[in-house]
Amino acid sequence: MEEKLFRKYIILWLSQSISGLGSFMTGFALILWAYGQSRSAMSVSLMSFCNYVPGYAVL
């Protein structure tokens, strides 16, 4: 029984880790895209702010 729960926990942990990595890569790509479109540090700052604030708003 305990081994089954541990296996489920590992699967959940791995899937959350992959999801977090994908979210990070998407945010990074959006920042690069914003800079490529505007060549402006202000747009990169705003994109970074808008990308990371929703994750911390829950705290």
The first five atom37 places (N, CA, C, CB, O) and aatype in JSON, in Angstrom:
{
  "aatype": [12, 6, 6, 11, 10, 13, 1, 11, 18, 9, 9, 10, 17, 10, 15, 5, 15, 9, 15, 7, 10, 7, 15, 13, 12, 16, 7, 13, 0, 10, 9, 10, 17, 0, 18, 7, 5, 15, 1, 15, 0, 12, 15, 19, 15, 10, 12, 15, 13, 4, 2, 18, 19, 14, 7, 18, 0, 19, 10],
  "atom_mask": [
    [1, 1, 1, 1, 1],
    [1, 1, 1, 1, 1],
    [1, 1, 1, 1, 1],
    [1, 1, 1, 1, 1],
    [1, 1, 1, 1, 1],
    [1, 1, 1, 1, 1],
    [1, 1, 1, 1, 1],
    [1, 1, 1, 1, 1],
    [1, 1, 1, 1, 1],
    [1, 1, 1, 1, 1],
    [1, 1, 1, 1, 1],
    [1, 1, 1, 1, 1],
    [1, 1, 1, 1, 1],
    [1, 1, 1, 1, 1],
    [1, 1, 1, 1, 1],
    [1, 1, 1, 1, 1],
    [1, 1, 1, 1, 1],
    [1, 1, 1, 1, 1],
    [1, 1, 1, 1, 1],
    [1, 1, 1, 0, 1],
    [1, 1, 1, 1, 1],
    [1, 1, 1, 0, 1],
    [1, 1, 1, 1, 1],
    [1, 1, 1, 1, 1],
    [1, 1, 1, 1, 1],
    [1, 1, 1, 1, 1],
    [1, 1, 1, 0, 1],
    [1, 1, 1, 1, 1],
    [1, 1, 1, 1, 1],
    [1, 1, 1, 1, 1],
    [1, 1, 1, 1, 1],
    [1, 1, 1, 1, 1],
    [1, 1, 1, 1, 1],
    [1, 1, 1, 1, 1],
    [1, 1, 1, 1, 1],
    [1, 1, 1, 0, 1],
    [1, 1, 1, 1, 1],
    [1, 1, 1, 1, 1],
    [1, 1, 1, 1, 1],
    [1, 1, 1, 1, 1],
    [1, 1, 1, 1, 1],
    [1, 1, 1, 1, 1],
    [1, 1, 1, 1, 1],
    [1, 1, 1, 1, 1],
    [1, 1, 1, 1, 1],
    [1, 1, 1, 1, 1],
    [1, 1, 1, 1, 1],
    [1, 1, 1, 1, 1],
    [1, 1, 1, 1, 1],
    [1, 1, 1, 1, 1],
    [1, 1, 1, 1, 1],
    [1, 1, 1, 1, 1],
    [1, 1, 1, 1, 1],
    [1, 1, 1, 1, 1],
    [1, 1, 1, 0, 1],
    [1, 1, 1, 1, 1],
    [1, 1, 1, 1, 1],
    [1, 1, 1, 1, 1],
    [1, 1, 1, 1, 1]
  ],
  "atom_positions": [
    [[0.82, -1.2, 0.0], [0.0, 0.0, 0.0], [0.87, 1.26, 0.0], [-0.94, 0.0, 1.21], [0.64, 2.19, -0.77]],
    [[1.87, 1.27, 0.88], [2.72, 2.45, 0.99], [3.55, 2.66, -0.28], [3.66, 2.33, 2.2], [3.79, 3.8, -0.69]],
    [[3.96, 1.57, -0.9], [4.73, 1.66, -2.15], [3.87, 2.25, -3.27], [5.26, 0.27, -2.55], [4.38, 3.01, -4.11]],
    [[2.59, 1.91, -3.3], [1.68, 2.45, -4.3], [1.52, 3.97, -4.14], [0.3, 1.76, -4.2], [1.53, 4.72, -5.12]],
    [[1.39, 4.41, -2.9], [1.25, 5.85, -2.63], [2.52, 6.6, -3.01], [0.92, 6.09, -1.15], [2.46, 7.7, -3.56]],
    [[3.67, 6.0, -2.72], [4.93, 6.63, -3.07], [5.08, 6.75, -4.58], [6.11, 5.84, -2.49], [5.56, 7.77, -5.09]],
    [[4.66, 5.72, -5.3], [4.71, 5.75, -6.77], [3.82, 6.86, -7.33], [4.28, 4.39, -7.36], [4.2, 7.58, -8.25]],
    [[2.62, 7.0, -6.76], [1.71, 8.06, -7.19], [2.31, 9.44, -6.89], [0.33, 7.92, -6.48], [2.19, 10.36, -7.7]],
    [[2.96, 9.57, -5.74], [3.59, 10.83, -5.38], [4.71, 11.18, -6.36], [4.15, 10.76, -3.95], [4.82, 12.33, -6.79]],
    [[5.53, 10.21, -6.74], [6.63, 10.43, -7.68], [6.08, 10.85, -9.04], [7.5, 9.16, -7.82], [6.62, 11.75, -9.68]],
    [[5.01, 10.19, -9.49], [4.4, 10.56, -10.77], [3.87, 11.99, -10.72], [3.27, 9.58, -11.13], [4.07, 12.76, -11.66]],
    [[3.21, 12.34, -9.62], [2.7, 13.71, -9.46], [3.85, 14.71, -9.44], [1.87, 13.82, -8.17], [3.77, 15.75, -10.09]],
    [[4.9, 14.42, -8.7], [6.05, 15.32, -8.61], [6.72, 15.52, -9.96], [7.05, 14.77, -7.6], [7.07, 16.64, -10.32]],
    [[6.9, 14.43, -10.71], [7.53, 14.53, -12.03], [6.66, 15.34, -13.0], [7.79, 13.14, -12.6], [7.17, 16.16, -13.76]],
    [[5.37, 15.1, -12.97], [4.49, 15.84, -13.89], [4.45, 17.32, -13.53], [3.07, 15.26, -13.86], [4.41, 18.16, -14.43]],
    [[4.46, 17.65, -12.26], [4.5, 19.06, -11.86], [5.82, 19.71, -12.24], [4.27, 19.18, -10.34], [5.85, 20.88, -12.63]],
    [[6.91, 18.97, -12.14], [8.22, 19.5, -12.52], [8.28, 19.78, -14.02], [9.33, 18.52, -12.13], [8.81, 20.81, -14.44]],
    [[7.75, 18.88, -14.82], [7.71, 19.08, -16.27], [6.82, 20.26, -16.62], [7.23, 17.81, -16.99], [7.16, 21.05, -17.51]],
    [[5.68, 20.39, -15.94], [4.79, 21.51, -16.18], [5.45, 22.84, -15.83], [3.51, 21.33, -15.37], [5.33, 23.82, -16.57]],
    [[6.16, 22.87, -14.7], [6.85, 24.09, -14.3], [7.94, 24.48, -15.28], [0.0, 0.0, 0.0], [8.13, 25.66, -15.58]],
    [[8.67, 23.48, -15.78], [9.71, 23.74, -16.77], [9.1, 24.3, -18.05], [10.5, 22.45, -17.07], [9.65, 25.24, -18.64]],
    [[7.99, 23.74, -18.48], [7.31, 24.24, -19.68], [6.82, 25.67, -19.49], [0.0, 0.0, 0.0], [6.92, 26.49, -20.4]],
    [[6.29, 25.98, -18.33], [5.83, 27.34, -18.05], [7.0, 28.33, -18.06], [5.1, 27.4, -16.7], [6.88, 29.43, -18.59]],
    [[8.12, 27.92, -17.47], [9.3, 28.78, -17.46], [9.8, 29.04, -18.88], [10.41, 28.14, -16.62], [10.14, 30.17, -19.22]],
    [[9.84, 27.99, -19.69], [10.32, 28.14, -21.07], [9.38, 29.04, -21.88], [10.45, 26.76, -21.76], [9.85, 29.83, -22.7]],
    [[8.08, 28.93, -21.66], [7.12, 29.8, -22.35], [7.32, 31.25, -21.95], [5.68, 29.36, -22.06], [7.32, 32.15, -22.8]],
    [[7.5, 31.49, -20.66], [7.73, 32.86, -20.19], [9.0, 33.45, -20.76], [0.0, 0.0, 0.0], [9.03, 34.62, -21.15]],
    [[10.05, 32.65, -20.82], [11.32, 33.11, -21.37], [11.18, 33.43, -22.86], [12.41, 32.06, -21.14], [11.71, 34.43, -23.34]],
    [[10.47, 32.56, -23.58], [10.26, 32.78, -25.01], [9.44, 34.05, -25.25], [9.55, 31.57, -25.65], [9.71, 34.79, -26.2]],
    [[8.46, 34.32, -24.41], [7.66, 35.54, -24.55], [8.51, 36.79, -24.34], [6.48, 35.53, -23.56], [8.33, 37.79, -25.03]],
    [[9.42, 36.72, -23.39], [10.3, 37.87, -23.15], [11.2, 38.1, -24.36], [11.16, 37.63, -21.87], [11.39, 39.24, -24.79]],
    [[11.76, 37.03, -24.91], [12.59, 37.18, -26.11], [11.77, 37.72, -27.29], [13.22, 35.83, -26.49], [12.26, 38.54, -28.06]],
    [[10.55, 37.25, -27.43], [9.68, 37.71, -28.51], [9.36, 39.2, -28.34], [8.38, 36.89, -28.55], [9.37, 39.95, -29.32]],
    [[9.07, 39.63, -27.11], [8.76, 41.04, -26.86], [9.95, 41.93, -27.22], [8.35, 41.26, -25.39], [9.78, 43.0, -27.8]],
    [[11.14, 41.47, -26.88], [12.32, 42.27, -27.23], [12.54, 42.28, -28.74], [13.57, 41.71, -26.52], [12.89, 43.32, -29.31]],
    [[12.34, 41.17, -29.38], [12.51, 41.09, -30.83], [11.52, 41.96, -31.59], [0.0, 0.0, 0.0], [11.85, 42.49, -32.65]],
    [[10.31, 42.12, -31.06], [9.3, 42.91, -31.72], [9.5, 44.41, -31.51], [7.92, 42.51, -31.23], [9.26, 45.21, -32.42]],
    [[9.94, 44.79, -30.33], [9.97, 46.22, -30.01], [11.36, 46.8, -29.8], [9.17, 46.48, -28.8], [11.55, 48.01, -29.92]],
    [[12.35, 45.96, -29.5], [13.7, 46.43, -29.16], [13.66, 47.46, -28.02], [14.38, 47.05, -30.4], [14.43, 48.42, -28.01]],
    [[12.77, 47.24, -27.08], [12.58, 48.17, -25.98], [12.72, 47.44, -24.65], [11.21, 48.86, -26.08], [12.12, 46.39, -24.44]],
    [[13.52, 48.0, -23.75], [13.68, 47.41, -22.43], [12.4, 47.53, -21.62], [14.84, 48.08, -21.68], [12.11, 46.69, -20.77]],
    [[11.61, 48.58, -21.89], [10.36, 48.77, -21.17], [9.36, 47.65, -21.49], [9.74, 50.14, -21.51], [8.68, 47.16, -20.59]],
    [[9.27, 47.24, -22.74], [8.35, 46.16, -23.09], [8.8, 44.84, -22.49], [8.23, 46.03, -24.61], [7.97, 44.02, -22.1]],
    [[10.1, 44.62, -22.42], [10.61, 43.4, -21.78], [10.29, 43.41, -20.29], [12.14, 43.27, -22.01], [9.91, 42.39, -19.73]],
    [[10.44, 44.56, -19.66], [10.12, 44.68, -18.24], [8.64, 44.43, -17.98], [10.51, 46.05, -17.72], [8.28, 43.71, -17.05]],
    [[7.79, 45.01, -18.81], [6.35, 44.8, -18.65], [5.96, 43.34, -18.91], [5.57, 45.72, -19.59], [5.12, 42.79, -18.21]],
    [[6.57, 42.73, -19.9], [6.28, 41.33, -20.19], [6.72, 40.45, -19.03], [6.98, 40.88, -21.49], [6.01, 39.52, -18.65]],
    [[7.87, 40.73, -18.46], [8.35, 39.96, -17.31], [7.41, 40.14, -16.13], [9.78, 40.39, -16.92], [7.06, 39.17, -15.45]],
    [[7.02, 41.36, -15.89], [6.12, 41.66, -14.78], [4.79, 40.93, -14.94], [5.88, 43.16, -14.67], [4.31, 40.28, -14.01]],
    [[4.2, 41.03, -16.12], [2.9, 40.39, -16.38], [3.0, 38.87, -16.4], [2.33, 40.88, -17.71], [2.02, 38.18, -16.14]],
    [[4.16, 38.36, -16.7], [4.34, 36.91, -16.74], [4.49, 36.32, -15.33], [5.57, 36.56, -17.58], [3.97, 35.23, -15.08]],
    [[5.16, 37.0, -14.43], [5.47, 36.41, -13.13], [4.55, 36.85, -12.01], [6.86, 36.75, -12.77], [4.48, 36.16, -10.98]],
    [[3.84, 37.95, -12.15], [2.96, 38.42, -11.07], [1.81, 37.46, -10.77], [2.4, 39.78, -11.43], [1.54, 37.22, -9.59]],
    [[1.12, 36.89, -11.75], [0.02, 35.98, -11.4], [0.44, 34.79, -10.55], [-0.64, 35.48, -12.66], [-0.35, 34.29, -9.76]],
    [[1.65, 34.34, -10.69], [2.12, 33.23, -9.86], [2.34, 33.62, -8.42], [0.0, 0.0, 0.0], [2.24, 32.77, -7.53]],
    [[2.63, 34.87, -8.16], [2.88, 35.33, -6.82], [1.68, 36.03, -6.2], [4.04, 36.25, -6.81], [1.69, 36.33, -5.0]],
    [[0.64, 36.3, -6.98], [-0.54, 36.99, -6.47], [-1.31, 36.11, -5.49], [-1.44, 37.41, -7.62], [-2.06, 36.62, -4.66]],
    [[-1.14, 34.81, -5.59], [-1.86, 33.88, -4.72], [-1.29, 33.91, -3.3], [-1.81, 32.46, -5.3], [-1.99, 33.64, -2.33]],
    [[-0.02, 34.23, -3.21], [0.61, 34.24, -1.88], [-0.01, 35.32, -1.07], [2.14, 34.43, -1.97], [0.37, 35.52, 0.09]]
  ]
}
